[in-house]
Amino acid sequence: MLLAWRLSAEWRFDPGLLTEVDVRFAPAGPGATRVALEHRLLENLGAGANAARKSYDGAGGWSGLLAAYAEAARA
């Protein structure tokens, strides 16, 4: 699944900005699914790209969201 991500490094909608979030699901054994997420084209954020990358890589970013998703799926 490929999503158009149009939020700036300041977390504001920007219709002129485009980055991509690619989410893939694959079987990982009985009753298990592997979720892979790649956020691409961060260079389109310009000067905010490094700050955004740190935010996405932090505990409140994609890995934290995926961990919360996994926990909810186990419940």
TORFI-467238 format. One record per residue: residue number from 1; residue in three letters; chain; x, y, z of N, C-alpha, C in turn. Coordinates in nm, 3 decimals. Example, Ala and Ser with C-alpha at 12.3 -4.5 7.8 and 13.67 -1.06 7.14 Angstrom:
BEGIN
<site 1, 'ALA', 'A', <1.319, -0.569, 0.780>, <1.230, -0.450, 0.780>, <1.320, -0.330, 0.780>>
<site 2, 'SER', 'A', <1.285, -0.225, 0.708>, <1.367, -0.106, 0.714>, <1.290, 0.003, 0.787>>
***
This chain:
BEGIN
<site 1, 'MET', 'A', <0.084, -0.115, 0.000>, <0.000, 0.000, 0.000>, <0.090, 0.123, 0.000>>
<site 2, 'LEU', 'A', <0.070, 0.210, -0.093>, <0.150, 0.331, -0.104>, <0.063, 0.451, -0.072>>
<site 3, 'LEU', 'A', <0.107, 0.531, 0.026>, <0.031, 0.648, 0.069>, <0.106, 0.775, 0.033>>
<site 4, 'ALA', 'A', <0.033, 0.875, -0.014>, <0.092, 1.007, -0.034>, <0.090, 1.078, 0.101>>
<site 5, 'TRP', 'A', <0.206, 1.120, 0.149>, <0.219, 1.188, 0.277>, <0.245, 1.334, 0.247>>
<site 6, 'ARG', 'A', <0.154, 1.420, 0.284>, <0.163, 1.562, 0.251>, <0.167, 1.649, 0.376>>
<site 7, 'LEU', 'A', <0.239, 1.600, 0.478>, <0.258, 1.678, 0.600>, <0.401, 1.730, 0.601>>
<site 8, 'SER', 'A', <0.413, 1.856, 0.635>, <0.546, 1.919, 0.642>, <0.621, 1.870, 0.765>>
<site 9, 'ALA', 'A', <0.744, 1.912, 0.777>, <0.825, 1.879, 0.894>, <0.764, 1.940, 1.020>>
<site 10, 'GLU', 'A', <0.678, 2.040, 1.004>, <0.609, 2.104, 1.116>, <0.471, 2.040, 1.141>>
<site 11, 'TRP', 'A', <0.444, 1.928, 1.077>, <0.319, 1.852, 1.091>, <0.198, 1.931, 1.043>>
<site 12, 'ARG', 'A', <0.217, 2.009, 0.936>, <0.106, 2.083, 0.876>, <0.083, 2.030, 0.735>>
<site 13, 'PHE', 'A', <-0.046, 2.023, 0.696>, <-0.080, 1.980, 0.561>, <-0.023, 2.078, 0.461>>
<site 14, 'ASP', 'A', <0.039, 2.024, 0.357>, <0.096, 2.105, 0.248>, <0.063, 2.035, 0.117>>
<site 15, 'PRO', 'A', <-0.036, 2.085, 0.042>, <-0.076, 2.017, -0.082>, <0.034, 2.016, -0.188>>
<site 16, 'GLY', 'A', <0.134, 2.103, -0.176>, <0.244, 2.107, -0.272>, <0.359, 2.013, -0.237>>
<site 17, 'LEU', 'A', <0.350, 1.947, -0.123>, <0.455, 1.857, -0.077>, <0.413, 1.713, -0.100>>
<site 18, 'LEU', 'A', <0.508, 1.631, -0.138>, <0.478, 1.489, -0.151>, <0.596, 1.405, -0.101>>
<site 19, 'THR', 'A', <0.571, 1.325, 0.000>, <0.659, 1.215, 0.035>, <0.572, 1.091, 0.030>>
<site 20, 'GLU', 'A', <0.633, 0.975, 0.032>, <0.557, 0.849, 0.019>, <0.580, 0.760, 0.140>>
<site 21, 'VAL', 'A', <0.473, 0.699, 0.186>, <0.481, 0.598, 0.291>, <0.436, 0.466, 0.228>>
<site 22, 'ASP', 'A', <0.528, 0.372, 0.220>, <0.500, 0.240, 0.162>, <0.489, 0.140, 0.276>>
<site 23, 'VAL', 'A', <0.372, 0.078, 0.289>, <0.348, -0.021, 0.394>, <0.322, -0.155, 0.327>>
<site 24, 'ARG', 'A', <0.398, -0.257, 0.371>, <0.383, -0.392, 0.313>, <0.354, -0.492, 0.425>>
<site 25, 'PHE', 'A', <0.265, -0.584, 0.397>, <0.227, -0.689, 0.490>, <0.265, -0.823, 0.429>>
<site 26, 'ALA', 'A', <0.326, -0.910, 0.508>, <0.367, -1.042, 0.459>, <0.347, -1.144, 0.570>>
<site 27, 'PRO', 'A', <0.308, -1.267, 0.533>, <0.294, -1.372, 0.635>, <0.428, -1.396, 0.706>>
<site 28, 'ALA', 'A', <0.418, -1.421, 0.837>, <0.539, -1.446, 0.916>, <0.519, -1.566, 1.007>>
<site 29, 'GLY', 'A', <0.448, -1.665, 0.958>, <0.421, -1.784, 1.038>, <0.274, -1.790, 1.078>>
<site 30, 'PRO', 'A', <0.236, -1.895, 1.145>, <0.097, -1.912, 1.184>, <0.050, -1.798, 1.276>>
<site 31, 'GLY', 'A', <-0.053, -1.730, 1.233>, <-0.111, -1.623, 1.312>, <-0.024, -1.499, 1.325>>
<site 32, 'ALA', 'A', <0.074, -1.484, 1.238>, <0.165, -1.370, 1.248>, <0.179, -1.301, 1.112>>
<site 33, 'THR', 'A', <0.195, -1.170, 1.117>, <0.214, -1.090, 0.996>, <0.330, -0.995, 1.018>>
<site 34, 'ARG', 'A', <0.415, -0.985, 0.919>, <0.526, -0.890, 0.923>, <0.480, -0.762, 0.854>>
<site 35, 'VAL', 'A', <0.503, -0.650, 0.918>, <0.468, -0.521, 0.861>, <0.598, -0.445, 0.836>>
<site 36, 'ALA', 'A', <0.619, -0.404, 0.712>, <0.737, -0.326, 0.676>, <0.690, -0.189, 0.629>>
<site 37, 'LEU', 'A', <0.753, -0.084, 0.680>, <0.715, 0.052, 0.646>, <0.839, 0.127, 0.600>>
<site 38, 'GLU', 'A', <0.826, 0.194, 0.487>, <0.935, 0.277, 0.435>, <0.877, 0.414, 0.402>>
<site 39, 'HIS', 'A', <0.936, 0.518, 0.461>, <0.895, 0.655, 0.430>, <1.001, 0.713, 0.337>>
<site 40, 'ARG', 'A', <0.958, 0.741, 0.214>, <1.051, 0.782, 0.108>, <1.032, 0.929, 0.070>>
<site 41, 'LEU', 'A', <1.127, 0.978, -0.003>, <1.128, 1.112, -0.061>, <1.134, 1.222, 0.045>>
<site 42, 'LEU', 'A', <1.198, 1.191, 0.159>, <1.210, 1.290, 0.265>, <1.288, 1.413, 0.220>>
<site 43, 'GLU', 'A', <1.370, 1.398, 0.118>, <1.444, 1.513, 0.066>, <1.349, 1.622, 0.017>>
<site 44, 'ASN', 'A', <1.224, 1.585, -0.016>, <1.126, 1.684, -0.059>, <1.087, 1.780, 0.054>>
<site 45, 'LEU', 'A', <1.124, 1.747, 0.178>, <1.096, 1.835, 0.292>, <1.195, 1.951, 0.300>>
<site 46, 'GLY', 'A', <1.295, 1.950, 0.213>, <1.392, 2.059, 0.209>, <1.471, 2.069, 0.338>>
<site 47, 'ALA', 'A', <1.481, 2.191, 0.391>, <1.562, 2.216, 0.510>, <1.510, 2.140, 0.632>>
<site 48, 'GLY', 'A', <1.383, 2.101, 0.633>, <1.326, 2.027, 0.746>, <1.346, 1.877, 0.739>>
<site 49, 'ALA', 'A', <1.414, 1.828, 0.636>, <1.426, 1.683, 0.616>, <1.497, 1.613, 0.732>>
<site 50, 'ASN', 'A', <1.606, 1.668, 0.782>, <1.679, 1.602, 0.890>, <1.598, 1.598, 1.019>>
<site 51, 'ALA', 'A', <1.530, 1.709, 1.052>, <1.446, 1.712, 1.172>, <1.331, 1.613, 1.160>>
<site 52, 'ALA', 'A', <1.271, 1.606, 1.042>, <1.160, 1.512, 1.020>, <1.210, 1.369, 1.033>>
<site 53, 'ARG', 'A', <1.325, 1.338, 0.975>, <1.381, 1.203, 0.983>, <1.403, 1.163, 1.128>>
<site 54, 'LYS', 'A', <1.457, 1.254, 1.209>, <1.478, 1.224, 1.351>, <1.344, 1.201, 1.422>>
<site 55, 'SER', 'A', <1.245, 1.281, 1.388>, <1.113, 1.265, 1.449>, <1.051, 1.131, 1.410>>
<site 56, 'TYR', 'A', <1.059, 1.095, 1.284>, <1.002, 0.968, 1.236>, <1.076, 0.849, 1.295>>
<site 57, 'ASP', 'A', <1.207, 0.864, 1.320>, <1.288, 0.755, 1.375>, <1.279, 0.746, 1.527>>
<site 58, 'GLY', 'A', <1.225, 0.848, 1.592>, <1.217, 0.850, 1.738>, <1.106, 0.761, 1.792>>
<site 59, 'ALA', 'A', <1.098, 0.757, 1.924>, <1.000, 0.671, 1.993>, <0.857, 0.705, 1.954>>
<site 60, 'GLY', 'A', <0.829, 0.831, 1.926>, <0.695, 0.871, 1.886>, <0.672, 0.864, 1.736>>
<site 61, 'GLY', 'A', <0.770, 0.812, 1.663>, <0.761, 0.804, 1.517>, <0.706, 0.671, 1.470>>
<site 62, 'TRP', 'A', <0.750, 0.632, 1.350>, <0.695, 0.512, 1.287>, <0.717, 0.386, 1.370>>
<site 63, 'SER', 'A', <0.834, 0.368, 1.430>, <0.857, 0.245, 1.507>, <0.765, 0.239, 1.628>>
<site 64, 'GLY', 'A', <0.743, 0.352, 1.694>, <0.651, 0.354, 1.806>, <0.508, 0.327, 1.765>>
<site 65, 'LEU', 'A', <0.468, 0.383, 1.651>, <0.332, 0.358, 1.601>, <0.313, 0.211, 1.562>>
<site 66, 'LEU', 'A', <0.415, 0.153, 1.499>, <0.405, 0.011, 1.462>, <0.401, -0.077, 1.586>>
<site 67, 'ALA', 'A', <0.476, -0.042, 1.690>, <0.474, -0.119, 1.814>, <0.335, -0.111, 1.879>>
<site 68, 'ALA', 'A', <0.275, 0.007, 1.879>, <0.140, 0.023, 1.934>, <0.039, -0.057, 1.852>>
<site 69, 'TYR', 'A', <0.056, -0.057, 1.721>, <-0.031, -0.136, 1.633>, <-0.018, -0.285, 1.664>>
<site 70, 'ALA', 'A', <0.104, -0.332, 1.682>, <0.127, -0.474, 1.713>, <0.063, -0.510, 1.846>>
<site 71, 'GLU', 'A', <0.077, -0.422, 1.944>, <0.018, -0.448, 2.075>, <-0.135, -0.454, 2.066>>
<site 72, 'ALA', 'A', <-0.194, -0.362, 1.991>, <-0.340, -0.363, 1.975>, <-0.387, -0.488, 1.900>>
<site 73, 'ALA', 'A', <-0.308, -0.532, 1.804>, <-0.344, -0.651, 1.727>, <-0.338, -0.777, 1.813>>
<site 74, 'ARG', 'A', <-0.248, -0.779, 1.912>, <-0.237, -0.894, 2.000>, <-0.354, -0.901, 2.099>>
<site 75, 'ALA', 'A', <-0.416, -0.789, 2.127>, <-0.525, -0.784, 2.227>, <-0.653, -0.850, 2.177>>
***
